[in-house]
Structures are given as C-alpha cells and as structure tokens.
Amino acid sequence: MLYHLLYPLNEHFSALNVFRYITFRSIYAIITAFVIALILGPYMIRWLKKRNIGEKIRDDGPQTHMSKAGTPTMGGLLIFVSLISTTFLWADFMNSYVLIAMFSVSAFAAIGLYDDWIKLKGGRNGISGKSKLAYQFTAAFVIVMSIYISQGGDPFVTTVHIPFLKNVHPDLGLFYIPFAMLVIAGSANAVNLTDGLDGLAIGPILISFMAYLVICYITGHAKFASYLNIPHVSQISEVTVFCAAVAGASLGVLWYNFYPAMIFMGNVGSLALGGALGAVAVMSKQEIILIVIGGIFVAEALSVIIQVMWFKFTGRRVFRMAPIHHHFEELGWPEPQVIIRFWIVAMTLALLSLSTLKLR
C-alpha cells in the first residue's frame, strides 16, 4: 500500500524515490513485521488463555514436556497477521508472485487452523492424515498452476536447476507439476514435524527465508542472474519483501516462542510457513537447493520416515524417539541445547546453499 501510495509522488518529493528500491522496503518490512508481532504478542497470549486454547501434550512424547500442557497455542495467527499486513504495506501487491506467496501462506494457514480447531474440539489427532494431504496437495496444485500461468506458460517453468552443475537443467515436462506440488506439501509437513520444541522450527524458518530473500533478489535481477548463471525470473525480486516480512514476523514471534515458550505456533503457523517456503522455492526456480537450505526440516522428516519403516519391517527402532529432536532429548541433551545446536546447523546449511550460487 505504501509503495502504491507514496512512490508515484516521487516526482514532487524526491525523497519518496526510496520506495522504488526493494532493499529499502525489505529492511522496513523486517522491522515492521517484528514490531507488529512484538506488540500484538501479549494481547494474543491473553486472548488465547481466556478461551482456554492451550496445547495438549501427547502421552507418548517425552515426559519432560508434560509441564507444557495448557500453554497457549495457535500462535501462528500472530505470524499470519504480522506478515500479511506487512507485505500489504511494503510490497507491490499487484505483483503476481507476491499474490501467489500470500495465497500460499493463507491456504496452508487455513488448513492448519482447521486442524488445530479439530484438536481443540476433542479430536486427538486433528484432521485425518489422508484428508490433510488432500487439502495440502489441492492447495499446492493451485499454487503451481498459478505460477505456470503467471510465467505465460513458458517451457522454462518445467525445468529444474541442479546446484553445483552449471549446464544441467532437466525439463520434467508435465511431471514438473507433481514434483512442484511435492516440494510445497513436503515442505509444509517437514516444518510441521520440526515444531516440537520451543523455538526449534521458527529459528530455521527465519534463517531459510533470509536465504531465499537473497535468492529472490538476485534471481529477479537480470545482471546478477546472468553473472551467477542462475535462472532469471522476471518480477520475482518483489517476493524479497514477502520473505523479509516472514523473517520479521518470525523474529517477533520468537520473542515469545523461545524456551520457555509463552505461546506455541500450532499447525496454523508451521503448515503456513512451510507451505510458503516451498512455494517461494518453486517460484524462484531453486527447488532442489531447498533440500540444503531446509536441511533441518529434511532431517526431521526423514527421521520419522526411517523410524516408521524400520519398525514396520523389523519391530525395532533406529532412534530412541522420532522426530530426531526427541532422540537427542532422550540422550540427555537439555531442550535449549538441542534448539541452539539445530539453529547453528541451519545457519551453516543456509550459508552453504548460498555458496552454490557461485560454485557452478
């Protein structure tokens, strides 16, 4: 809104020309989203407590988590409000990629909200697994088709770019659609699985979106993209502001979500952020590198898959408990130690992923 209201006035007030620059608007998007989340946080916590919207701890989880029962949940609503209002303020919301990004976070937030609501109403596991996946893949299909249409149906959309390999760009054709849908839905579920300790998921989310902030900016810049030999996606730079808004909102929520958490994200937060992360990866044509940037999320998801499959065939467990962050808790690591070490790994992986833009 500020971009559309103030930038056109730069002919009369030259100082307003700063609204032209994505870097300027991205910096203030981080600050704005952070401040909004910081201010609204206490009100949200009190509102949730008043309505007894608290976390229900599973009996089969770590016993040390029992003390967290009743902690306000569905704090993802705070992230949603902060990042959507900030994106609306600072981004060019007429940009098709920004609209797709906002739809992505809204669609997956709606799925997560419904799931959280079912749990609060007495459903132990929320929406059934099959129904949840059906909703997620439906949303992912709409997102992928919107991206394809926004790029004019260019065959370039269906190519996949492999990190470290300069001239390897396989064209998946129609198979790209289910591939991209899997990236988006897989990202949403991986982040959801990671959200099991105070601040564990929101930290890597913040780091991942900062990495994609850089990627979206240079991908949308023709000269930078040409120099680094990465795919140039016209107009994607505006998604930089969206990534900045997510980072700022995550930082604000982390203020209340870090150990000991005063509020939990709930599925409305983890699914929304994971779905949006996957959508940004697809829009920027950097889907494969998400495996590195979101390495923590990948490890969490794989630990669950390995644990389930191994137990099914052998009757034994690979990890003491899955997802893998619970394994380290069972080994005796204090919760803050697990969280901080996972964050350190996430930062290292983000830096490694950015290095691949040059190493080709």
KAGINOR-V689523 format. One line per field, one symbol per residue. ss: DSSP state (a for helix, b for strand, c for the rest). phi: phi as a letter, one per 40 degrees, with the letter a starting at -180 (. if undefined). psi: psi as a letter, one per 40 degrees, with the letter a starting at -180 (. if undefined). Layout:
BEGIN
ss=???
phi=???
psi=???
END
This chain:
BEGIN
ss=caaaaaaaaaaccaaaaaaacaaaaaaaaaaaaaaaaaaaaaaaaaaaaacccbccccccccaaaaaacccbcccaaaaaaaaaaaaaaacccccaaaaaaaaaaaaaaaaaaaaaaaaaccccccccaaaaaaaaaaaaaaaaaaaaaaccccaaaabcccccccccccbcccaaaaaaaaaaaaaaaaaaaacccccaaaaaaaaaaaaaaaaaaaaccaaaaaaacccccccaaaaaaaaaaaaaaaaaaaaaaccccccccaaaaaaaaaaaaaaaaaaccccccaaaacaaaaaaaaaaaaaaaaaaaacccccccccaaaaaaaccccaaaaaaaaaaaaaaaaaaaaaccccc
phi=.cccccccccccbdccccccccccccdcccccccccccccddcccccccccfcbcbcccccdccccccdgcdbgcccccdcccccccccbcccccccccccccdccccccccccccccccchcdbgccdccccccccccccccccccccccggcddcccbbcdgbcbbbcccgcccccccccdccccccccccccbbcgccccccdccccccdccccccccdccccccfbccbcgcdccdcccccccccccccddbccdcccabcgccccccccccccccccccgbccccccdcdccccccccccccccccccbgbbcbcabccccdcccchccddcccccccccccccccccccccccb
psi=dddddddeeeddgddeededhddddddddddddddddddeddddddddddefgihhhideahdeedeehehhafedddddddddddddddigeehdddddddddddddddddddddddddeehdeaiiddddddddddddddddddddddefehdddeihhhiehdfhghhebdedddddddddddddddddddgeiheddddddddddddddddddddehddddddefihhhheeddeddddddddddddddddeeihhheiididddddddddddddddddeffddeddddfdddddddddddddddddddeeiididiiidddddddeehidddddddddddddddddddddeddg.
END
